[in-house]
Amino acid sequence: TAHQEVTEKTGIEFYFPDAHAPWQRGTSENTNGLIREYLPKGQDITASDREIAQYTSQLNHRPRKCLGWETPYEVFYDKSLRLI
């Protein structure tokens, strides 16, 4: 709800997919599915900061097919084990 303020402060723009167009938000939908492994539908989603940090770390260190089986951490921090 404060995306304009975030954009102004960080310079990072937000893009919103069209309604009823899930193909425009594949990564988001996939990530929601991964989060549901930790917080199933219907479960209270209240979690401590420590729990959220743990979930985030596990997801960021999980290899992804779309990243050539590297983890988001490896790609973001260029910590790949790939041979050059």
Residue pairs with C-beta under 8 A, 6 or more apart in sequence:
3 14
6 12
6 14
7 13
7 14
17 24
17 25
18 24
22 29
27 66
31 59
34 59
34 62
35 55
35 59
38 55
38 58
39 45
39 47
39 55
47 55
59 72
60 71
60 72
60 73
60 76
61 71
61 72
61 73
62 71
62 72
63 69
63 70
63 71
64 70
64 71
64 72
67 74
67 75
70 80
70 82
73 79
74 80
74 81
